[in-house]
Amino acid sequence: MLDIRITCNSAATRKTLAPKLAALAQSIQDSKDEQILTFMVFESFDDDISARIYARFATRSTMEQYLRRLDVQNFWMSTKEEIFRMESHAYLPNGKGWLHRGLKL
């Protein structure tokens, strides 16, 4: 899984980012890549400057291929001016489920 949190410079720049996020999501959907299991983009309800990308992949290799896709690279290059900060977290399977906290019962 890949969870990307984007913080824009302002509410106005998020408004310009939103169509670019939608276009990226459409590009991913149009590719019909069966190894990309989930790809969703969101505007945050918590504030007016945040957005998020959530993606699930069949394998780590698929995630790495996604990151090298031309449309993904073009998205990041075209949004440099709108984005103040970006945090990315990748979660890899551990065989215990993604909510596992290591508790022993």
N, CA, C and O atoms as a GROMACS GRO file, in nm:
protein
  420
    1MET      N    1   0.084  -0.117   0.000
    1MET     CA    2   0.000   0.000   0.000
    1MET      C    3   0.089   0.124   0.000
    1MET      O    4   0.199   0.123   0.054
    2LEU      N    5   0.039   0.226  -0.060
    2LEU     CA    6   0.109   0.353  -0.065
    2LEU      C    7   0.011   0.462  -0.024
    2LEU      O    8  -0.095   0.476  -0.085
    3ASP      N    9   0.045   0.537   0.080
    3ASP     CA   10  -0.040   0.643   0.132
    3ASP      C   11   0.039   0.773   0.123
    3ASP      O   12   0.142   0.788   0.188
    4ILE      N   13  -0.010   0.866   0.041
    4ILE     CA   14   0.061   0.992   0.018
    4ILE      C   15  -0.028   1.107   0.066
    4ILE      O   16  -0.141   1.122   0.020
    5ARG      N   17   0.025   1.186   0.159
    5ARG     CA   18  -0.046   1.303   0.209
    5ARG      C   19   0.017   1.427   0.148
    5ARG      O   20   0.138   1.448   0.160
    6ILE      N   21  -0.063   1.508   0.083
    6ILE     CA   22  -0.016   1.629   0.016
    6ILE      C   23  -0.071   1.751   0.089
    6ILE      O   24  -0.190   1.757   0.119
    7THR      N   25   0.015   1.846   0.119
    7THR     CA   26  -0.028   1.974   0.174
    7THR      C   27   0.003   2.081   0.070
    7THR      O   28   0.118   2.099   0.030
    8CYS      N   29  -0.100   2.151   0.029
    8CYS     CA   30  -0.084   2.256  -0.073
    8CYS      C   31  -0.045   2.388  -0.007
    8CYS      O   32  -0.053   2.402   0.115
    9ASN      N   33  -0.004   2.482  -0.088
    9ASN     CA   34   0.034   2.615  -0.038
    9ASN      C   35  -0.086   2.693   0.016
    9ASN      O   36  -0.072   2.770   0.110
   10SER      N   37  -0.202   2.672  -0.045
   10SER     CA   38  -0.322   2.746  -0.005
   10SER      C   39  -0.445   2.672  -0.057
   10SER      O   40  -0.434   2.573  -0.130
   11ALA      N   41  -0.561   2.721  -0.017
   11ALA     CA   42  -0.686   2.662  -0.067
   11ALA      C   43  -0.697   2.680  -0.219
   11ALA      O   44  -0.748   2.592  -0.289
   12ALA      N   45  -0.649   2.792  -0.268
   12ALA     CA   46  -0.655   2.818  -0.412
   12ALA      C   47  -0.567   2.719  -0.489
   12ALA      O   48  -0.605   2.673  -0.596
   13THR      N   49  -0.449   2.688  -0.436
   13THR     CA   50  -0.362   2.595  -0.508
   13THR      C   51  -0.417   2.452  -0.501
   13THR      O   52  -0.393   2.373  -0.592
   14ARG      N   53  -0.490   2.420  -0.393
   14ARG     CA   54  -0.553   2.287  -0.390
   14ARG      C   55  -0.660   2.278  -0.499
   14ARG      O   56  -0.680   2.172  -0.558
   15LYS      N   57  -0.727   2.389  -0.526
   15LYS     CA   58  -0.828   2.389  -0.632
   15LYS      C   59  -0.764   2.365  -0.769
   15LYS      O   60  -0.827   2.305  -0.857
   16THR      N   61  -0.641   2.409  -0.788
   16THR     CA   62  -0.573   2.382  -0.915
   16THR      C   63  -0.513   2.242  -0.917
   16THR      O   64  -0.494   2.183  -1.024
   17LEU      N   65  -0.482   2.189  -0.798
   17LEU     CA   66  -0.428   2.053  -0.787
   17LEU      C   67  -0.536   1.947  -0.812
   17LEU      O   68  -0.508   1.842  -0.870
   18ALA      N   69  -0.658   1.972  -0.768
   18ALA     CA   70  -0.766   1.873  -0.774
   18ALA      C   71  -0.789   1.817  -0.914
   18ALA      O   72  -0.798   1.695  -0.929
   19PRO      N   73  -0.799   1.900  -1.018
   19PRO     CA   74  -0.817   1.842  -1.152
   19PRO      C   75  -0.698   1.759  -1.199
   19PRO      O   76  -0.714   1.663  -1.275
   20LYS      N   77  -0.579   1.795  -1.156
   20LYS     CA   78  -0.460   1.718  -1.191
   20LYS      C   79  -0.462   1.581  -1.122
   20LYS      O   80  -0.423   1.481  -1.182
   21LEU      N   81  -0.508   1.578  -0.997
   21LEU     CA   82  -0.524   1.451  -0.927
   21LEU      C   83  -0.627   1.364  -0.997
   21LEU      O   84  -0.607   1.244  -1.016
   22ALA      N   85  -0.738   1.426  -1.035
   22ALA     CA   86  -0.844   1.352  -1.105
   22ALA      C   87  -0.793   1.297  -1.238
   22ALA      O   88  -0.825   1.184  -1.274
   23ALA      N   89  -0.714   1.376  -1.310
   23ALA     CA   90  -0.659   1.330  -1.438
   23ALA      C   91  -0.562   1.214  -1.417
   23ALA      O   92  -0.560   1.120  -1.496
   24LEU      N   93  -0.483   1.220  -1.311
   24LEU     CA   94  -0.392   1.110  -1.280
   24LEU      C   95  -0.472   0.983  -1.249
   24LEU      O   96  -0.439   0.875  -1.299
   25ALA      N   97  -0.575   0.996  -1.168
   25ALA     CA   98  -0.659   0.881  -1.135
   25ALA      C   99  -0.723   0.822  -1.260
   25ALA      O  100  -0.731   0.700  -1.274
   26GLN      N  101  -0.768   0.907  -1.350
   26GLN     CA  102  -0.828   0.860  -1.476
   26GLN      C  103  -0.725   0.789  -1.562
   26GLN      O  104  -0.755   0.688  -1.624
   27SER      N  105  -0.604   0.841  -1.565
   27SER     CA  106  -0.496   0.779  -1.642
   27SER      C  107  -0.464   0.640  -1.588
   27SER      O  108  -0.444   0.546  -1.665
   28ILE      N  109  -0.460   0.627  -1.456
   28ILE     CA  110  -0.435   0.496  -1.394
   28ILE      C  111  -0.549   0.401  -1.428
   28ILE      O  112  -0.526   0.285  -1.462
   29GLN      N  113  -0.673   0.450  -1.418
   29GLN     CA  114  -0.789   0.365  -1.447
   29GLN      C  115  -0.789   0.323  -1.594
   29GLN      O  116  -0.818   0.208  -1.625
   30ASP      N  117  -0.758   0.415  -1.683
   30ASP     CA  118  -0.757   0.385  -1.827
   30ASP      C  119  -0.650   0.283  -1.865
   30ASP      O  120  -0.664   0.212  -1.965
   31SER      N  121  -0.543   0.276  -1.786
   31SER     CA  122  -0.435   0.183  -1.819
   31SER      C  123  -0.478   0.038  -1.797
   31SER      O  124  -0.417  -0.054  -1.851
   32LYS      N  125  -0.582   0.018  -1.716
   32LYS     CA  126  -0.635  -0.116  -1.687
   32LYS      C  127  -0.525  -0.211  -1.640
   32LYS      O  128  -0.525  -0.330  -1.674
   33ASP      N  129  -0.433  -0.157  -1.563
   33ASP     CA  130  -0.325  -0.238  -1.506
   33ASP      C  131  -0.384  -0.320  -1.390
   33ASP      O  132  -0.417  -0.265  -1.286
   34GLU      N  133  -0.395  -0.448  -1.409
   34GLU     CA  134  -0.457  -0.535  -1.309
   34GLU      C  135  -0.370  -0.553  -1.186
   34GLU      O  136  -0.417  -0.606  -1.084
   35GLN      N  137  -0.245  -0.510  -1.192
   35GLN     CA  138  -0.156  -0.520  -1.077
   35GLN      C  139  -0.175  -0.402  -0.981
   35GLN      O  140  -0.131  -0.408  -0.866
   36ILE      N  141  -0.240  -0.295  -1.028
   36ILE     CA  142  -0.277  -0.184  -0.940
   36ILE      C  143  -0.417  -0.216  -0.889
   36ILE      O  144  -0.515  -0.202  -0.962
   37LEU      N  145  -0.425  -0.258  -0.764
   37LEU     CA  146  -0.550  -0.309  -0.709
   37LEU      C  147  -0.646  -0.197  -0.670
   37LEU      O  148  -0.767  -0.211  -0.687
   38THR      N  149  -0.593  -0.088  -0.618
   38THR     CA  150  -0.675   0.026  -0.576
   38THR      C  151  -0.597   0.153  -0.605
   38THR      O  152  -0.476   0.159  -0.583
   39PHE      N  153  -0.667   0.255  -0.655
   39PHE     CA  154  -0.604   0.386  -0.672
   39PHE      C  155  -0.712   0.491  -0.649
   39PHE      O  156  -0.806   0.502  -0.727
   40MET      N  157  -0.697   0.567  -0.542
   40MET     CA  158  -0.797   0.668  -0.507
   40MET      C  159  -0.727   0.799  -0.472
   40MET      O  160  -0.618   0.800  -0.414
   41VAL      N  161  -0.791   0.909  -0.509
   41VAL     CA  162  -0.742   1.042  -0.472
   41VAL      C  163  -0.855   1.115  -0.398
   41VAL      O  164  -0.972   1.097  -0.430
   42PHE      N  165  -0.817   1.196  -0.301
   42PHE     CA  166  -0.916   1.264  -0.217
   42PHE      C  167  -0.871   1.406  -0.186
   42PHE      O  168  -0.752   1.435  -0.178
   43GLU      N  169  -0.969   1.496  -0.170
   43GLU     CA  170  -0.946   1.623  -0.105
   43GLU      C  171  -0.983   1.604   0.041
   43GLU      O  172  -1.081   1.537   0.071
   44SER      N  173  -0.905   1.660   0.132
   44SER     CA  174  -0.929   1.642   0.274
   44SER      C  175  -1.050   1.722   0.320
   44SER      O  176  -1.073   1.834   0.275
   45PHE      N  177  -1.128   1.663   0.411
   45PHE     CA  178  -1.236   1.735   0.476
   45PHE      C  179  -1.188   1.804   0.603
   45PHE      O  180  -1.259   1.888   0.659
   46ASP      N  181  -1.067   1.771   0.648
   46ASP     CA  182  -1.013   1.828   0.771
   46ASP      C  183  -0.975   1.975   0.754
   46ASP      O  184  -0.987   2.054   0.847
   47ASP      N  185  -0.928   2.009   0.636
   47ASP     CA  186  -0.890   2.147   0.607
   47ASP      C  187  -0.906   2.170   0.458
   47ASP      O  188  -0.947   2.080   0.384
   48ASP      N  189  -0.873   2.290   0.413
   48ASP     CA  190  -0.892   2.322   0.272
   48ASP      C  191  -0.762   2.326   0.192
   48ASP      O  192  -0.758   2.378   0.081
   49ILE      N  193  -0.654   2.268   0.251
   49ILE     CA  194  -0.526   2.270   0.180
   49ILE      C  195  -0.465   2.131   0.160
   49ILE      O  196  -0.357   2.119   0.102
   50SER      N  197  -0.533   2.026   0.207
   50SER     CA  198  -0.474   1.892   0.200
   50SER      C  199  -0.544   1.803   0.098
   50SER      O  200  -0.662   1.821   0.066
   51ALA      N  201  -0.468   1.707   0.048
   51ALA     CA  202  -0.520   1.606  -0.044
   51ALA      C  203  -0.445   1.476  -0.014
   51ALA      O  204  -0.344   1.475   0.056
   52ARG      N  205  -0.497   1.369  -0.069
   52ARG     CA  206  -0.436   1.239  -0.042
   52ARG      C  207  -0.445   1.147  -0.163
   52ARG      O  208  -0.540   1.154  -0.241
   53ILE      N  209  -0.345   1.061  -0.176
   53ILE     CA  210  -0.345   0.954  -0.276
   53ILE      C  211  -0.329   0.824  -0.199
   53ILE      O  212  -0.239   0.811  -0.115
   54TYR      N  213  -0.416   0.729  -0.228
   54TYR     CA  214  -0.406   0.597  -0.165
   54TYR      C  215  -0.404   0.493  -0.277
   54TYR      O  216  -0.490   0.494  -0.365
   55ALA      N  217  -0.306   0.404  -0.272
   55ALA     CA  218  -0.294   0.302  -0.376
   55ALA      C  219  -0.253   0.169  -0.315
   55ALA      O  220  -0.175   0.164  -0.220
   56ARG      N  221  -0.307   0.063  -0.372
   56ARG     CA  222  -0.267  -0.074  -0.333
   56ARG      C  223  -0.217  -0.145  -0.457
   56ARG      O  224  -0.272  -0.128  -0.566
   57PHE      N  225  -0.113  -0.223  -0.439
   57PHE     CA  226  -0.049  -0.291  -0.552
   57PHE      C  227  -0.039  -0.440  -0.522
   57PHE      O  228  -0.032  -0.480  -0.406
   58ALA      N  229  -0.037  -0.521  -0.627
   58ALA     CA  230  -0.026  -0.666  -0.610
   58ALA      C  231   0.111  -0.705  -0.555
   58ALA      O  232   0.122  -0.799  -0.476
   59THR      N  233   0.215  -0.633  -0.597
   59THR     CA  234   0.351  -0.665  -0.553
   59THR      C  235   0.431  -0.536  -0.533
   59THR      O  236   0.392  -0.429  -0.578
   60ARG      N  237   0.542  -0.549  -0.465
   60ARG     CA  238   0.631  -0.434  -0.448
   60ARG      C  239   0.684  -0.388  -0.584
   60ARG      O  240   0.697  -0.268  -0.608
   61SER      N  241   0.713  -0.483  -0.670
   61SER     CA  242   0.761  -0.450  -0.804
   61SER      C  243   0.659  -0.364  -0.880
   61SER      O  244   0.697  -0.270  -0.950
   62THR      N  245   0.532  -0.395  -0.864
   62THR     CA  246   0.427  -0.316  -0.929
   62THR      C  247   0.427  -0.174  -0.875
   62THR      O  248   0.411  -0.078  -0.951
   63MET      N  249   0.446  -0.159  -0.743
   63MET     CA  250   0.452  -0.025  -0.684
   63MET      C  251   0.570   0.053  -0.740
   63MET      O  252   0.557   0.171  -0.771
   64GLU      N  253   0.684  -0.011  -0.753
   64GLU     CA  254   0.801   0.056  -0.807
   64GLU      C  255   0.781   0.093  -0.954
   64GLU      O  256   0.825   0.200  -0.997
   65GLN      N  257   0.714   0.008  -1.030
   65GLN     CA  258   0.682   0.040  -1.170
   65GLN      C  259   0.587   0.158  -1.177
   65GLN      O  260   0.601   0.245  -1.263
   66TYR      N  261   0.490   0.162  -1.086
   66TYR     CA  262   0.395   0.274  -1.081
   66TYR      C  263   0.470   0.406  -1.058
   66TYR      O  264   0.442   0.505  -1.124
   67LEU      N  265   0.565   0.405  -0.965
   67LEU     CA  266   0.639   0.527  -0.934
   67LEU      C  267   0.721   0.577  -1.052
   67LEU      O  268   0.751   0.696  -1.060
   68ARG      N  269   0.758   0.488  -1.144
   68ARG     CA  270   0.837   0.525  -1.261
   68ARG      C  271   0.751   0.555  -1.384
   68ARG      O  272   0.804   0.591  -1.489
   69ARG      N  273   0.618   0.541  -1.373
   69ARG     CA  274   0.531   0.568  -1.487
   69ARG      C  275   0.545   0.714  -1.531
   69ARG      O  276   0.560   0.803  -1.448
   70LEU      N  277   0.539   0.736  -1.660
   70LEU     CA  278   0.554   0.871  -1.714
   70LEU      C  279   0.442   0.963  -1.666
   70LEU      O  280   0.468   1.079  -1.632
   71ASP      N  281   0.316   0.914  -1.662
   71ASP     CA  282   0.206   1.000  -1.618
   71ASP      C  283   0.220   1.038  -1.470
   71ASP      O  284   0.182   1.149  -1.432
   72VAL      N  285   0.274   0.950  -1.389
   72VAL     CA  286   0.295   0.980  -1.247
   72VAL      C  287   0.407   1.084  -1.233
   72VAL      O  288   0.393   1.180  -1.158
   73GLN      N  289   0.516   1.065  -1.306
   73GLN     CA  290   0.626   1.161  -1.301
   73GLN      C  291   0.581   1.298  -1.352
   73GLN      O  292   0.618   1.400  -1.295
   74ASN      N  293   0.502   1.299  -1.459
   74ASN     CA  294   0.451   1.426  -1.512
   74ASN      C  295   0.360   1.496  -1.412
   74ASN      O  296   0.362   1.618  -1.400
   75PHE      N  297   0.279   1.417  -1.339
   75PHE     CA  298   0.194   1.476  -1.236
   75PHE      C  299   0.279   1.548  -1.132
   75PHE      O  300   0.252   1.664  -1.100
   76TRP      N  301   0.380   1.481  -1.079
   76TRP     CA  302   0.463   1.543  -0.975
   76TRP      C  303   0.540   1.664  -1.029
   76TRP      O  304   0.555   1.763  -0.957
   77MET      N  305   0.587   1.657  -1.151
   77MET     CA  306   0.660   1.770  -1.209
   77MET      C  307   0.567   1.890  -1.233
   77MET      O  308   0.609   2.005  -1.218
   78SER      N  309   0.443   1.863  -1.269
   78SER     CA  310   0.350   1.973  -1.300
   78SER      C  311   0.286   2.033  -1.176
   78SER      O  312   0.217   2.135  -1.186
   79THR      N  313   0.306   1.974  -1.059
   79THR     CA  314   0.242   2.024  -0.937
   79THR      C  315   0.341   2.082  -0.836
   79THR      O  316   0.304   2.110  -0.723
   80LYS      N  317   0.463   2.098  -0.876
   80LYS     CA  318   0.566   2.149  -0.784
   80LYS      C  319   0.526   2.282  -0.719
   80LYS      O  320   0.550   2.304  -0.600
   81GLU      N  321   0.465   2.370  -0.796
   81GLU     CA  322   0.431   2.503  -0.746
   81GLU      C  323   0.313   2.501  -0.650
   81GLU      O  324   0.303   2.589  -0.564
   82GLU      N  325   0.225   2.403  -0.660
   82GLU     CA  326   0.108   2.397  -0.574
   82GLU      C  327   0.137   2.329  -0.440
   82GLU      O  328   0.068   2.355  -0.341
   83ILE      N  329   0.238   2.243  -0.436
   83ILE     CA  330   0.260   2.159  -0.318
   83ILE      C  331   0.362   2.223  -0.223
   83ILE      O  332   0.473   2.258  -0.262
   84PHE      N  333   0.319   2.236  -0.098
   84PHE     CA  334   0.407   2.286   0.008
   84PHE      C  335   0.485   2.172   0.071
   84PHE      O  336   0.605   2.183   0.096
   85ARG      N  337   0.415   2.060   0.095
   85ARG     CA  338   0.478   1.945   0.160
   85ARG      C  339   0.408   1.817   0.114
   85ARG      O  340   0.290   1.818   0.082
   86MET      N  341   0.484   1.709   0.110
   86MET     CA  342   0.429   1.579   0.073
   86MET      C  343   0.492   1.474   0.163
   86MET      O  344   0.614   1.471   0.180
   87GLU      N  345   0.406   1.387   0.220
   87GLU     CA  346   0.454   1.275   0.301
   87GLU      C  347   0.408   1.147   0.235
   87GLU      O  348   0.293   1.137   0.191
   88SER      N  349   0.495   1.051   0.228
   88SER     CA  350   0.461   0.924   0.165
   88SER      C  351   0.498   0.810   0.258
   88SER      O  352   0.608   0.805   0.313
   89HIS      N  353   0.405   0.718   0.276
   89HIS     CA  354   0.429   0.600   0.358
   89HIS      C  355   0.394   0.476   0.276
   89HIS      O  356   0.284   0.467   0.221
   90ALA      N  357   0.485   0.384   0.268
   90ALA     CA  358   0.460   0.257   0.200
   90ALA      C  359   0.445   0.149   0.306
   90ALA      O  360   0.525   0.141   0.399
   91TYR      N  361   0.344   0.068   0.291
   91TYR     CA  362   0.319  -0.042   0.383
   91TYR      C  363   0.332  -0.172   0.306
   91TYR      O  364   0.264  -0.191   0.205
   92LEU      N  365   0.417  -0.260   0.353
   92LEU     CA  366   0.438  -0.388   0.287
   92LEU      C  367   0.375  -0.499   0.370
   92LEU      O  368   0.368  -0.487   0.492
   93PRO      N  369   0.329  -0.606   0.306
   93PRO     CA  370   0.264  -0.713   0.381
   93PRO      C  371   0.361  -0.778   0.480
   93PRO      O  372   0.478  -0.801   0.450
   94ASN      N  373   0.308  -0.807   0.599
   94ASN     CA  374   0.389  -0.875   0.699
   94ASN      C  375   0.331  -1.012   0.735
   94ASN      O  376   0.380  -1.078   0.826
   95GLY      N  377   0.227  -1.053   0.664
   95GLY     CA  378   0.166  -1.182   0.688
   95GLY      C  379   0.072  -1.184   0.807
   95GLY      O  380   0.018  -1.289   0.841
   96LYS      N  381   0.052  -1.068   0.869
   96LYS     CA  382  -0.032  -1.063   0.988
   96LYS      C  383  -0.150  -0.967   0.972
   96LYS      O  384  -0.225  -0.946   1.067
   97GLY      N  385  -0.167  -0.911   0.855
   97GLY     CA  386  -0.275  -0.815   0.833
   97GLY      C  387  -0.225  -0.674   0.859
   97GLY      O  388  -0.134  -0.653   0.939
   98TRP      N  389  -0.283  -0.579   0.792
   98TRP     CA  390  -0.232  -0.443   0.801
   98TRP      C  391  -0.267  -0.374   0.931
   98TRP      O  392  -0.207  -0.271   0.963
   99LEU      N  393  -0.361  -0.426   1.009
   99LEU     CA  394  -0.393  -0.365   1.137
   99LEU      C  395  -0.319  -0.431   1.253
   99LEU      O  396  -0.339  -0.392   1.368
  100HIS      N  397  -0.235  -0.528   1.224
  100HIS     CA  398  -0.163  -0.599   1.329
  100HIS      C  399  -0.072  -0.505   1.407
  100HIS      O  400   0.002  -0.426   1.348
  101ARG      N  401  -0.078  -0.512   1.540
  101ARG     CA  402   0.003  -0.425   1.623
  101ARG      C  403   0.104  -0.503   1.706
  101ARG      O  404   0.172  -0.444   1.790
  102GLY      N  405   0.114  -0.630   1.685
  102GLY     CA  406   0.212  -0.708   1.758
  102GLY      C  407   0.168  -0.748   1.899
  102GLY      O  408   0.250  -0.790   1.980
  103LEU      N  409   0.041  -0.733   1.927
  103LEU     CA  410  -0.009  -0.770   2.060
  103LEU      C  411  -0.022  -0.921   2.072
  103LEU      O  412  -0.067  -0.988   1.979
  104LYS      N  413   0.016  -0.973   2.185
  104LYS     CA  414   0.000  -1.117   2.210
  104LYS      C  415  -0.117  -1.134   2.305
  104LYS      O  416  -0.120  -1.074   2.413
  105LEU      N  417  -0.211  -1.214   2.266
  105LEU     CA  418  -0.330  -1.237   2.350
  105LEU      C  419  -0.318  -1.364   2.427
  105LEU      O  420  -0.408  -1.399   2.503
   0.00000   0.00000   0.00000
